[in-house]
Amino acid sequence: MSQHIAKPRTTAVILAGGTGQRVGLSIPKQLLKIAGKAVIEHTLTTFENADSIDDVIVLMAPGYVPDVEKIVAKAGFKKVSRIIEGGSTRNETTERAISALGEGLAEGEDLNVLFHDAVRPLLSQRVIDDCVAALERYQAVDVAIPSADTIIVTRTHGEDGEFITEIPDRSRLRRGQTPQAFKLSTIKRAYEVAAGDPNFQATDDCSVVLKYLPDVPIHVVAGDEYNMKVTQPVDVFIADKLFQLASTAAPEQNGEEAYRAALTGKTVVIFGGSYGIGKDIAELAESYGATVYALGRSTTGTHVENPEEVDDALSKAYAETGRIDYVVNTAGVLRIGKLAETDNATIEEALKVNYLAPVQIARSSYKYLSETKGQLLLYTSSSYTRGRAEYSLYSSTKAAMVNLTQALSDEWAGDGIRVNCINPERTATPMRTKAFGQEPAGTLLSSEAVARTSLDVLLSELTGHVIDVRQQDPTAGAARASGFEQALASVLDRQDGV
């Protein structure tokens, strides 16, 4: 009879000892805010959501442990078990982590440990999982990507400056990233041996194993280009943009009964529900048992640009059903023309319908959604990443929807309200036909496909996300599996959309 052997626990050690001097900050760079949150909070969120990670330890720059404690408490991270003050060097910080990890271990017990830089906030779940899986076969694991640049070796000749002495073969060169993963017993033994070297100094942990335990093979896991380290001032800007552009896949429901179970007895209020995407969402939700209020100018006489009418519509829905679970706004106007030739009435209409109306809808919805821990769903356009000539008002207000989504998701997180934004590619709707005329069949996404993804997002736990919906998706309209890979590709992908 075979005996079941339990897998060792896996602990992530977040190395957050940097001071931020290279970024020109007076605070540690891991406390710098990017996309509305401290860099370290983004990093901790990734490990909190990783199924392969059991617990997390943070090694923080001296004097800043209370700052991280506040972040952990506010975000409600369950996996962060300890926050320890780091040392004056990388070596000392790692040694403190190893010592902390060894406390309470039974004799012969081992751990998996992943050391990760706090200032790499764009780490993917795939890399984490690959590192943990590799530890089933290897004692030491590094993460690296091929070098796109030619690497040169130089030597300085006095006042004449640097000169090339060697150009290594680029095909064998890799750029190291983190996490670096080890069996705790292995990295502990490497540091014990290194302690006997009076000249011991290392900037990463794999180099310690390589030098002092040369018989231990170090396996390399493929990293990601976007797993960047926020070190230089330009990195702050790039990371912020990647977070802004990142899109997410909507989780699909498990069959028709799952939709019915989730929507029966719920109240859905849809502004812009007269036709197109809004009408399709209304019909879908209603077919699964939801009470739906599909509001629109041409059907119910509801003008979203009128705050009183928005308030009245929500108040009526609440009075009749006793709850509002989801508020959706698909209303919008698209007028083509050069800004210099656009009259004041058209400008005012665009701003009222495309921007001020969603703001008012959000404000009026807050008290109802806070009761049900519900969701506000907004819509953007692929033009939000770069404005388009001759519809500058439309594309700029759609960029505002992304910022509004991200801001409100943070602002309302403590109230349990989720806020998301759908980003469909060019979609066959009456609004688009009116602006661009008839377009070749098969070149546009169907409004039904966008409606289905919208429903999936409403029923998900996502918040603060931009969800891309693309025609080429093989699941016929479900959001593309994306994340930061899509953020990197998005600028090219979205050039033709509205």
NUSE-678288 format. One record per residue (C-alpha): x, y, z; residue in three letters. Coordinates in steps of 0.02 Angstrom, whole numbers. Example, Ala and Ser with C-alpha at 12.3 -4.5 7.8 and 13.67 -1.06 7.14 Angstrom:
# NUSE-678288
LOLO,615,-225,390,ALA
LOLO,684,-53,357,SER
# end
This chain:
# NUSE-678288
LOLO,0,0,0,MET
LOLO,79,162,-56,SER
LOLO,90,302,71,GLN
LOLO,30,475,17,HIS
LOLO,169,603,30,ILE
LOLO,106,778,63,ALA
LOLO,177,916,-44,LYS
LOLO,289,1038,50,PRO
LOLO,218,1209,90,ARG
LOLO,267,1347,-28,THR
LOLO,311,1518,43,THR
LOLO,339,1676,-58,ALA
LOLO,469,1794,14,VAL
LOLO,444,1972,-49,ILE
LOLO,610,2064,-46,LEU
LOLO,567,2247,-19,ALA
LOLO,727,2321,49,GLY
LOLO,761,2449,-89,GLY
LOLO,770,2633,-47,THR
LOLO,710,2713,-210,GLY
LOLO,864,2822,-234,GLN
LOLO,881,2779,-419,ARG
LOLO,701,2832,-449,VAL
LOLO,736,2995,-360,GLY
LOLO,619,2964,-214,LEU
LOLO,628,3001,-30,SER
LOLO,527,2843,7,ILE
LOLO,563,2662,-44,PRO
LOLO,510,2634,-225,LYS
LOLO,401,2487,-173,GLN
LOLO,287,2613,-85,LEU
LOLO,271,2720,-240,LEU
LOLO,94,2720,-310,LYS
LOLO,66,2649,-483,ILE
LOLO,-110,2631,-553,ALA
LOLO,-182,2691,-388,GLY
LOLO,-93,2568,-274,LYS
LOLO,79,2550,-197,ALA
LOLO,194,2443,-303,VAL
LOLO,210,2316,-163,ILE
LOLO,20,2301,-151,GLU
LOLO,11,2249,-334,HIS
LOLO,148,2121,-301,THR
LOLO,64,2053,-144,LEU
LOLO,-103,2041,-237,THR
LOLO,-22,1927,-365,THR
LOLO,41,1806,-233,PHE
LOLO,-121,1819,-133,GLU
LOLO,-213,1757,-287,ASN
LOLO,-89,1619,-330,ALA
LOLO,-160,1447,-292,ASP
LOLO,15,1372,-281,SER
LOLO,69,1491,-141,ILE
LOLO,24,1448,39,ASP
LOLO,91,1599,132,ASP
LOLO,193,1758,108,VAL
LOLO,331,1842,208,ILE
LOLO,385,2021,175,VAL
LOLO,561,2086,208,LEU
LOLO,539,2274,213,MET
LOLO,662,2418,213,ALA
LOLO,710,2471,390,PRO
LOLO,588,2595,464,GLY
LOLO,445,2557,344,TYR
LOLO,370,2398,416,VAL
LOLO,217,2494,483,PRO
LOLO,181,2558,307,ASP
LOLO,169,2381,240,VAL
LOLO,65,2326,390,GLU
LOLO,-62,2461,347,LYS
LOLO,-66,2406,164,ILE
LOLO,-91,2224,212,VAL
LOLO,-228,2265,337,ALA
LOLO,-323,2379,217,LYS
LOLO,-312,2257,71,ALA
LOLO,-362,2110,181,GLY
LOLO,-220,1997,124,PHE
LOLO,-241,1829,211,LYS
LOLO,-79,1747,156,LYS
LOLO,42,1876,226,VAL
LOLO,100,1793,386,SER
LOLO,248,1901,436,ARG
LOLO,323,2072,394,ILE
LOLO,505,2080,447,ILE
LOLO,631,2221,438,GLU
LOLO,762,2183,307,GLY
LOLO,949,2199,324,GLY
LOLO,1070,2330,261,SER
LOLO,1121,2219,112,THR
LOLO,1032,2095,-2,ARG
LOLO,1132,1954,77,ASN
LOLO,1081,2001,252,GLU
LOLO,898,2019,202,THR
LOLO,895,1845,125,THR
LOLO,981,1772,279,GLU
LOLO,847,1848,389,ARG
LOLO,714,1770,279,ALA
LOLO,798,1599,286,ILE
LOLO,808,1611,475,SER
LOLO,624,1658,489,ALA
LOLO,571,1518,372,LEU
LOLO,665,1389,476,GLY
LOLO,574,1431,637,GLU
LOLO,451,1298,690,GLY
LOLO,501,1170,558,LEU
LOLO,508,990,616,ALA
LOLO,670,895,593,GLU
LOLO,688,839,413,GLY
LOLO,545,951,355,GLU
LOLO,576,1058,202,ASP
LOLO,491,1205,117,LEU
LOLO,477,1275,-57,ASN
LOLO,526,1457,-55,VAL
LOLO,510,1589,-192,LEU
LOLO,611,1749,-174,PHE
LOLO,533,1890,-273,HIS
LOLO,575,2075,-293,ASP
LOLO,436,2184,-226,ALA
LOLO,466,2305,-369,VAL
LOLO,417,2177,-502,ARG
LOLO,228,2203,-488,PRO
LOLO,183,2132,-659,LEU
LOLO,225,1951,-619,LEU
LOLO,107,1823,-697,SER
LOLO,25,1674,-616,GLN
LOLO,101,1566,-752,ARG
LOLO,279,1605,-696,VAL
LOLO,236,1572,-513,ILE
LOLO,157,1405,-555,ASP
LOLO,302,1354,-667,ASP
LOLO,427,1391,-528,CYS
LOLO,330,1288,-401,VAL
LOLO,310,1145,-524,ALA
LOLO,498,1147,-562,ALA
LOLO,536,1125,-377,LEU
LOLO,460,952,-388,GLU
LOLO,615,901,-487,ARG
LOLO,749,1029,-447,TYR
LOLO,821,1109,-290,GLN
LOLO,854,1278,-369,ALA
LOLO,758,1373,-504,VAL
LOLO,788,1539,-590,ASP
LOLO,676,1641,-705,VAL
LOLO,750,1720,-861,ALA
LOLO,711,1786,-1034,ILE
LOLO,819,1796,-1192,PRO
LOLO,917,1956,-1215,SER
LOLO,849,2060,-1358,ALA
LOLO,1000,2175,-1346,ASP
LOLO,1179,2139,-1393,THR
LOLO,1281,2132,-1233,ILE
LOLO,1455,2206,-1236,ILE
LOLO,1598,2190,-1111,VAL
LOLO,1700,2348,-1087,THR
LOLO,1855,2409,-1000,ARG
LOLO,1894,2587,-948,THR
LOLO,2057,2665,-1008,HIS
LOLO,2089,2815,-899,GLY
LOLO,2013,2976,-961,GLU
LOLO,1981,2902,-1134,ASP
LOLO,1824,2814,-1069,GLY
LOLO,1759,2639,-1107,GLU
LOLO,1809,2521,-1247,PHE
LOLO,1735,2354,-1299,ILE
LOLO,1839,2203,-1252,THR
LOLO,1714,2065,-1291,GLU
LOLO,1543,2036,-1371,ILE
LOLO,1470,1873,-1302,PRO
LOLO,1360,1761,-1408,ASP
LOLO,1186,1832,-1382,ARG
LOLO,1099,1665,-1415,SER
LOLO,1163,1601,-1248,ARG
LOLO,1131,1758,-1147,LEU
LOLO,979,1776,-1035,ARG
LOLO,912,1918,-928,ARG
LOLO,878,1858,-753,GLY
LOLO,715,1900,-666,GLN
LOLO,628,1844,-509,THR
LOLO,557,1740,-427,PRO
LOLO,706,1631,-388,GLN
LOLO,645,1470,-310,ALA
LOLO,731,1345,-196,PHE
LOLO,709,1206,-74,LYS
LOLO,736,1295,91,LEU
LOLO,868,1166,140,SER
LOLO,966,1205,-19,THR
LOLO,972,1394,-6,ILE
LOLO,1007,1381,181,LYS
LOLO,1155,1266,148,ARG
LOLO,1221,1383,12,ALA
LOLO,1222,1530,131,TYR
LOLO,1303,1426,268,GLU
LOLO,1447,1383,151,VAL
LOLO,1457,1563,89,ALA
LOLO,1474,1624,268,ALA
LOLO,1649,1550,270,GLY
LOLO,1703,1661,124,ASP
LOLO,1768,1830,190,PRO
LOLO,1735,1907,18,ASN
LOLO,1556,1844,4,PHE
LOLO,1441,1966,-85,GLN
LOLO,1295,1927,-199,ALA
LOLO,1157,2025,-284,THR
LOLO,1045,1873,-310,ASP
LOLO,1020,1704,-231,ASP
LOLO,1048,1588,-379,CYS
LOLO,1227,1654,-391,SER
LOLO,1254,1597,-210,VAL
LOLO,1199,1420,-254,VAL
LOLO,1300,1423,-415,LEU
LOLO,1460,1474,-327,LYS
LOLO,1449,1381,-162,TYR
LOLO,1348,1227,-213,LEU
LOLO,1417,1197,-388,PRO
LOLO,1347,1020,-394,ASP
LOLO,1168,1082,-379,VAL
LOLO,1091,1112,-552,PRO
LOLO,991,1273,-570,ILE
LOLO,842,1249,-684,HIS
LOLO,783,1398,-788,VAL
LOLO,598,1439,-807,VAL
LOLO,544,1553,-949,ALA
LOLO,504,1727,-885,GLY
LOLO,402,1865,-965,ASP
LOLO,452,2028,-1048,GLU
LOLO,324,2122,-944,TYR
LOLO,394,2054,-778,ASN
LOLO,492,2216,-770,MET
LOLO,583,2289,-621,LYS
LOLO,536,2466,-570,VAL
LOLO,709,2540,-548,THR
LOLO,728,2693,-658,GLN
LOLO,609,2841,-673,PRO
LOLO,551,2783,-845,VAL
LOLO,501,2615,-770,ASP
LOLO,372,2702,-662,VAL
LOLO,289,2775,-817,PHE
LOLO,296,2611,-915,ILE
LOLO,226,2507,-771,ALA
LOLO,85,2631,-744,ASP
LOLO,37,2622,-928,LYS
LOLO,42,2431,-928,LEU
LOLO,-78,2428,-782,PHE
LOLO,-190,2553,-869,GLN
LOLO,-195,2453,-1030,LEU
LOLO,-205,2280,-954,ALA
LOLO,-362,2185,-1000,SER
LOLO,-438,2034,-919,THR
LOLO,-534,1881,-974,ALA
LOLO,-711,1864,-909,ALA
LOLO,-742,1698,-822,PRO
LOLO,-873,1597,-913,GLU
LOLO,-1020,1524,-821,GLN
LOLO,-1047,1337,-816,ASN
LOLO,-1200,1315,-925,GLY
LOLO,-1374,1385,-934,GLU
LOLO,-1423,1332,-758,GLU
LOLO,-1278,1430,-684,ALA
LOLO,-1343,1589,-766,TYR
LOLO,-1518,1553,-704,ARG
LOLO,-1460,1517,-526,ALA
LOLO,-1356,1677,-522,ALA
LOLO,-1487,1794,-597,LEU
LOLO,-1654,1733,-531,THR
LOLO,-1723,1862,-410,GLY
LOLO,-1593,1993,-456,LYS
LOLO,-1630,2168,-521,THR
LOLO,-1536,2237,-671,VAL
LOLO,-1551,2419,-726,VAL
LOLO,-1486,2456,-901,ILE
LOLO,-1465,2632,-968,PHE
LOLO,-1454,2629,-1157,GLY
LOLO,-1567,2476,-1161,GLY
LOLO,-1672,2525,-1311,SER
LOLO,-1565,2437,-1441,TYR
LOLO,-1395,2362,-1479,GLY
LOLO,-1289,2291,-1338,ILE
LOLO,-1401,2359,-1200,GLY
LOLO,-1558,2279,-1274,LYS
LOLO,-1467,2112,-1296,ASP
LOLO,-1407,2113,-1115,ILE
LOLO,-1585,2149,-1058,ALA
LOLO,-1657,2004,-1156,GLU
LOLO,-1522,1884,-1096,LEU
LOLO,-1538,1932,-913,ALA
LOLO,-1727,1924,-919,GLU
LOLO,-1721,1751,-998,SER
LOLO,-1623,1690,-847,TYR
LOLO,-1747,1756,-720,GLY
LOLO,-1686,1931,-680,ALA
LOLO,-1803,2079,-664,THR
LOLO,-1737,2200,-795,VAL
LOLO,-1767,2385,-820,TYR
LOLO,-1710,2424,-997,ALA
LOLO,-1711,2613,-1008,LEU
LOLO,-1686,2718,-1163,GLY
LOLO,-1733,2879,-1247,ARG
LOLO,-1835,2797,-1385,SER
LOLO,-1925,2668,-1275,THR
LOLO,-1950,2734,-1098,THR
LOLO,-1909,2916,-1132,GLY
LOLO,-1761,2909,-1013,THR
LOLO,-1627,3038,-1053,HIS
LOLO,-1464,2987,-968,VAL
LOLO,-1400,3164,-980,GLU
LOLO,-1538,3218,-862,ASN
LOLO,-1487,3177,-681,PRO
LOLO,-1666,3186,-618,GLU
LOLO,-1722,3054,-743,GLU
LOLO,-1578,2940,-693,VAL
LOLO,-1624,2960,-509,ASP
LOLO,-1807,2927,-544,ASP
LOLO,-1770,2770,-646,ALA
LOLO,-1661,2694,-509,LEU
LOLO,-1784,2745,-373,SER
LOLO,-1928,2662,-467,LYS
LOLO,-1832,2500,-492,ALA
LOLO,-1787,2494,-308,TYR
LOLO,-1963,2534,-250,ALA
LOLO,-2037,2394,-357,GLU
LOLO,-1909,2258,-321,THR
LOLO,-1827,2309,-158,GLY
LOLO,-1652,2291,-230,ARG
LOLO,-1534,2339,-371,ILE
LOLO,-1395,2215,-404,ASP
LOLO,-1322,2274,-568,TYR
LOLO,-1319,2441,-657,VAL
LOLO,-1262,2442,-838,VAL
LOLO,-1233,2595,-948,ASN
LOLO,-1217,2566,-1135,THR
LOLO,-1286,2736,-1186,ALA
LOLO,-1174,2840,-1298,GLY
LOLO,-1167,2955,-1448,VAL
LOLO,-1041,2956,-1589,LEU
LOLO,-1030,3107,-1703,ARG
LOLO,-901,3110,-1842,ILE
LOLO,-818,3275,-1887,GLY
LOLO,-671,3389,-1860,LYS
LOLO,-672,3473,-1690,LEU
LOLO,-641,3647,-1763,ALA
LOLO,-799,3626,-1867,GLU
LOLO,-908,3554,-1727,THR
LOLO,-1043,3667,-1654,ASP
LOLO,-1067,3695,-1469,ASN
LOLO,-1228,3594,-1460,ALA
LOLO,-1141,3438,-1528,THR
LOLO,-995,3459,-1408,ILE
LOLO,-1113,3481,-1262,GLU
LOLO,-1213,3326,-1312,GLU
LOLO,-1057,3219,-1323,ALA
LOLO,-993,3273,-1152,LEU
LOLO,-1163,3256,-1068,LYS
LOLO,-1206,3083,-1138,VAL
LOLO,-1033,3004,-1147,ASN
LOLO,-956,3074,-989,TYR
LOLO,-1070,3167,-869,LEU
LOLO,-1209,3037,-884,ALA
LOLO,-1100,2890,-828,PRO
LOLO,-1034,2997,-685,VAL
LOLO,-1212,3036,-630,GLN
LOLO,-1267,2855,-653,ILE
LOLO,-1122,2799,-544,ALA
LOLO,-1159,2926,-409,ARG
LOLO,-1345,2885,-406,SER
LOLO,-1314,2697,-407,SER
LOLO,-1195,2697,-260,TYR
LOLO,-1322,2683,-119,LYS
LOLO,-1415,2541,-204,TYR
LOLO,-1262,2440,-254,LEU
LOLO,-1185,2458,-82,SER
LOLO,-1337,2367,-10,GLU
LOLO,-1321,2218,-128,THR
LOLO,-1132,2219,-150,LYS
LOLO,-1173,2236,-334,GLY
LOLO,-1084,2296,-489,GLN
LOLO,-1079,2447,-604,LEU
LOLO,-1034,2404,-783,LEU
LOLO,-971,2537,-904,LEU
LOLO,-915,2532,-1085,TYR
LOLO,-764,2600,-1174,THR
LOLO,-698,2589,-1351,SER
LOLO,-537,2525,-1427,SER
LOLO,-500,2707,-1467,SER
LOLO,-468,2742,-1283,TYR
LOLO,-285,2695,-1300,THR
LOLO,-257,2824,-1436,ARG
LOLO,-378,2959,-1493,GLY
LOLO,-443,2952,-1671,ARG
LOLO,-452,3096,-1792,ALA
LOLO,-628,3160,-1825,GLU
LOLO,-702,3081,-1671,TYR
LOLO,-593,3160,-1539,SER
LOLO,-740,3191,-1420,LEU
LOLO,-795,3010,-1426,TYR
LOLO,-623,2933,-1403,SER
LOLO,-573,3052,-1264,SER
LOLO,-733,3021,-1165,THR
LOLO,-708,2833,-1187,LYS
LOLO,-533,2851,-1113,ALA
LOLO,-617,2938,-967,ALA
LOLO,-728,2784,-940,MET
LOLO,-573,2676,-910,VAL
LOLO,-506,2800,-784,ASN
LOLO,-676,2814,-701,LEU
LOLO,-687,2624,-688,THR
LOLO,-515,2608,-610,GLN
LOLO,-544,2752,-489,ALA
LOLO,-716,2695,-430,LEU
LOLO,-662,2514,-409,SER
LOLO,-534,2573,-282,ASP
LOLO,-650,2702,-204,GLU
LOLO,-792,2578,-181,TRP
LOLO,-692,2421,-140,ALA
LOLO,-722,2443,46,GLY
LOLO,-910,2445,12,ASP
LOLO,-904,2283,-87,GLY
LOLO,-957,2366,-250,ILE
LOLO,-873,2303,-408,ARG
LOLO,-843,2417,-557,VAL
LOLO,-787,2353,-727,ASN
LOLO,-776,2413,-906,CYS
LOLO,-809,2318,-1068,ILE
LOLO,-698,2358,-1217,ASN
LOLO,-776,2282,-1373,PRO
LOLO,-692,2294,-1541,GLU
LOLO,-792,2362,-1687,ARG
LOLO,-970,2303,-1653,THR
LOLO,-1124,2298,-1764,ALA
LOLO,-1239,2421,-1675,THR
LOLO,-1363,2551,-1740,PRO
LOLO,-1248,2688,-1672,MET
LOLO,-1102,2626,-1776,ARG
LOLO,-1207,2603,-1932,THR
LOLO,-1272,2781,-1914,LYS
LOLO,-1094,2848,-1902,ALA
LOLO,-1006,2739,-2032,PHE
LOLO,-1143,2667,-2142,GLY
LOLO,-1154,2485,-2193,GLN
LOLO,-990,2389,-2176,GLU
LOLO,-939,2221,-2252,PRO
LOLO,-1026,2071,-2174,ALA
LOLO,-916,1973,-2053,GLY
LOLO,-801,2119,-2012,THR
LOLO,-894,2171,-1854,LEU
LOLO,-923,2089,-1687,LEU
LOLO,-1105,2049,-1649,SER
LOLO,-1191,2143,-1511,SER
LOLO,-1255,1976,-1443,GLU
LOLO,-1076,1918,-1415,ALA
LOLO,-1036,2077,-1318,VAL
LOLO,-1195,2055,-1216,ALA
LOLO,-1147,1877,-1169,ARG
LOLO,-976,1931,-1108,THR
LOLO,-1056,2076,-1015,SER
LOLO,-1166,1953,-922,LEU
LOLO,-1013,1847,-877,ASP
LOLO,-927,2001,-807,VAL
LOLO,-1080,2050,-705,LEU
LOLO,-1082,1878,-625,LEU
LOLO,-895,1876,-591,SER
LOLO,-796,1939,-442,GLU
LOLO,-690,2051,-554,LEU
LOLO,-671,2234,-511,THR
LOLO,-570,2375,-587,GLY
LOLO,-541,2280,-749,HIS
LOLO,-552,2322,-933,VAL
LOLO,-619,2168,-1023,ILE
LOLO,-579,2153,-1208,ASP
LOLO,-706,2070,-1322,VAL
LOLO,-637,2019,-1491,ARG
LOLO,-717,1943,-1644,GLN
LOLO,-572,1825,-1676,GLN
LOLO,-595,1739,-1509,ASP
LOLO,-633,1555,-1547,PRO
LOLO,-767,1553,-1411,THR
LOLO,-873,1669,-1520,ALA
LOLO,-867,1826,-1419,GLY
LOLO,-801,1779,-1249,ALA
LOLO,-667,1896,-1185,ALA
LOLO,-494,1853,-1247,ARG
LOLO,-379,1773,-1118,ALA
LOLO,-260,1915,-1098,SER
LOLO,-183,2004,-950,GLY
LOLO,-20,2096,-972,PHE
LOLO,21,2001,-1132,GLU
LOLO,-127,2091,-1209,GLN
LOLO,-74,2256,-1134,ALA
LOLO,88,2245,-1230,LEU
LOLO,-2,2203,-1391,ALA
LOLO,-150,2318,-1367,SER
LOLO,-82,2473,-1452,VAL
LOLO,-63,2378,-1616,LEU
LOLO,-222,2277,-1595,ASP
LOLO,-335,2426,-1564,ARG
LOLO,-287,2541,-1705,GLN
LOLO,-443,2511,-1808,ASP
LOLO,-581,2506,-1678,GLY
LOLO,-705,2636,-1620,VAL
# end
